[in-house]
Amino acid sequence: MSDRDNSRDWPAFVGIDWGGSEHQLCVLDPAGARLTQQRVTHDVAGLAELDTALAQHGTALPIAVERAEGLLVEHLQARGHLVFPVSPRIAARARERYRVAAVKDDRLDAFVLADTLRHEHPHWRALTPPSPLLAEIRALTRDRDRLQQTQQATESQLRAILEAYHPAPARLFSSVDRQITLHFVLDYPTPAAASRIKTTRMNGFLSRHRYTGRVPGQVLAERLRETLLAASTGTVAGKSYSAQSFARLLQLLNTQLAEYDDAIAAAVAEHPDTPIFASFPGVGPVLTGTLLAEIGEDRARFPTPATLLAEAGLAPVTRASGRSRKVRFRYAANTILREAAMWWAYNSMKEAPWATAAFREARDQRGQHYHRALRGLAARWMRVLWTCWSTHTPYDPKRHTTAQAALTTG
């Protein structure tokens, strides 16, 4: 039986304005009268008080909260309640129906969530509790994304430090975050130390650190001499210390990212939906985990391909008023899923000829810019994924044979 079928039996509607240390609770009856309005703390005693307050109004209550994950959400789901995650944008617009002034009031926010749920619940879906394995994969992939953002920020900081006193290491290899670049910064942290490097010493350095690139030591030694600039003595002394510190930090982040990749691969290998996601070209273990974590296991959550495309931000937004009609980029979306879909589309062009043809057609014949064409390709892949996911069927390239057939589905 669906949430909508059960809604006629709900004795109350609940809104919770969550916070880091306290939560504001509001319970309304079906007519909109306030039954309970109280604040509880985010600790063992507070959550027990919350359970007691909710139990006074029944079991399996509908609860609106501006979160789709976290300890509070899992606590409510474990007690059998139906959690309706509300976008902060929707909550902000709903608040305007009750008070025009932009004033922050936790009591009002909790009431708005409860009352909006009372009116809008036929159009909303409750959050489906994930399986323990999916919850693990979701935690791993999202925290890996946070760690990667830290890694990228640290790389940018190290590059800025090097450009300020010793730019040669940043221009010697393909990227600053490569292990060989970090080894070079640690072994030759100053321009004076790097100036002693000739072909023989460069070859020794590359051999010592097991360099697997295709650029010979002689070429690298010449490239080093061309970019060997130096700052003043005091700047070099201070910046070289900073460069070594950030290089060690970046090495640690690289190691941790690799360990996250192994943990994600191990968890993904156990999930029954993995063969569906992993069957697509360009989807490795980490992308499989990310797609699986963000799309989930509940097939009813995305009843049509359009709902999945909207969630991933791959379907544009059309704004029409009178004679004006504008199609714009969809900003309100699951950005993690969108980024994963874009990486998938990029990777797929290396393995699927039809994907390359679709991308080139969008670029050359339709005149789309790079990222717009890539989003279009990601949308095509998502439609195919939705079909396979909803029918529990792995991808079969033989049934997706020509670029023309794929383009006609776009």
Secondary structure, DSSP 8 states (H G I E B T S, - for coil): --HHHHGGG---EEEEE--SSEEEEEEE-TTS-EEEEEEEESSHHHHHHHHHHHHTT-SS-EEEES-SSSHHHHHHHHTT-EEEE--HHHHHHHHTTT-SS----HHHHHHHHHHHHHHHGGG--------HHHHHHHHHHHHHHHHHHHHHHHHHHHHHHHHHH--HHHHHSS-TTSHHHHHHHHHS-SHHHHTT--HHHHHHHHHHTT---SS-HHHHHHHHHHT-----HHHHHHHHHHHHHHHHHHHHHHHHHHHHHHHHHHHHTT-TTHHHHHTSTT--HHHHHHHHHHH-S-GGG-SSHHHHHHHTT-S-EEEEETTEEEEE---SS-HHHHHHHHHHHHHHTTT-HHHHHHHHHHHHTS---HHHHHHHHHHHHHHHHHHHHHHT----GGGS--HHHHHTT-
